[in-house]
Amino acid sequence: MGKITKRSPLAPAAFPALPVIDGVTFAAAQAGVRYQGRTDVMLARLAPGTTVVGTFTRSATRSAPVLDCQAKIGGASDGAAAIIVNSGNSNAFTGKNGVVSTRAVTSAVATTLGIDEARVFSSSTGVIGEPLPHDRITAKLAELADNLSPDGIEQAANAIMTTDTFPKGACAEVQIDGKTIKIAGIAKGSGMIAPDMATMLVYIFTDAQADRATLQTLLSGLTDVTFNCITVDSDTSTSDTLLLAATGASGVSVDGNAAFADALHGVMLDLAHQVIRDGEGATKFVEIAITGAATDADAKTHAMAIANSPLVKTAIAGEDPNWGRIVMAIGKSGAAADRDLLSIRFGDVLVAENGWVSPGYDEAQAAAHMKGQHLNISVDLGLGSGKSTVWTCDLTHGYIDINADYRS
């Protein structure tokens, strides 16, 4: 399934030591959905009473599993629950076959675990337009059920990868009412990354106790400033799914708790950044900060125009401080801008201001910044107080190598 390159140069040193979340167990297996010799299915079992909320792609060509999850979120909330995920095949654009396959998997999970099918949430990721060989997944359910373990989250993270070069995990702990609340999350994502809800596939677990409506509002708000602020290639997946499960095992309510919200935000942003660090062919992690825009919405429009520009991204790959391409991206975005008011910085280097190159601009300093792995590009529009920060990566020939033969 395409060429999977060596581990990203932007990858963390190792998968983090994630805490055990009371009320969640994991298992992974090799089902041969598309890959041979690697885990490609993961199962998570959630304790009775777990609150499950989520955000999903707004793509008009959403996959069958996404539609099924959307129909179930907000439904039955009692009893145990489960999450089943396969990689290698997205079960998207597969017509009625997709619905049949999704139902076959979720009903089999429900039977195997003895839970309500309305509490079984499934995801699929991989090639679009090919029928899902769901029988390969259902054949592994007994094995998965037998191997469920509280410390199996790293294996689960490995099982959901496609062109990812490393598994992604993040965690946080927060003290509330004298008790420790734990959060642990995993994600997959490398290409087809320009989320319009959440990102790729993300699963976050906590032992906190939470009201469903309150937790959904919190998750949706945090998604807008984390996963909805990253882009690798401007393409929104048919399968993007983010599920957050709160088991309540701690007995501590986090409704309206700012410390919990901050901790959850940190986990989500960490995972979002890891997706960018694993962008297909990426060698640079880039933060783009817009200030002084007429509105926050305008600021994000400008930021995404810069982040998604192939000309900007290839210049970054070539370590070229070509600020003219930033000017171009701002001008084409459609949001309010005034040429003679904006200023541009690469790192701490003031590059342009007042409609022209800065009198003190030293290209050698800007070029030195561009040679780093972590780059900062900032633009002030001089129009108001609107601001936004997004994250992206460079565009290299590696991206073409991975995607030109993705289905082979």
WOLINMO-V659743 format. One record per helix or strand of 2 or more residues. SS is the DSSP state (hx for helix, st for strand). FROM is the first residue (numbers start at 1). TO is the last residue. If there is no record, write none. Layout:
ss->[SS:SS]
from->[FROM:FROM]
to->[TO:TO]
This chain:
ss->[st:st:st:hx:st:hx:hx:st:hx:hx:hx:st:st:st:hx:hx:st:hx:st:hx:hx:hx:st:st:st:hx:st:st:hx]
from->[24:41:51:64:81:95:117:120:134:141:153:168:179:201:212:227:241:258:285:296:310:323:343:349:356:363:374:386:397]
to->[29:46:56:72:89:113:119:127:138:146:159:176:188:206:224:229:246:277:293:308:317:332:346:353:357:370:380:393:404]
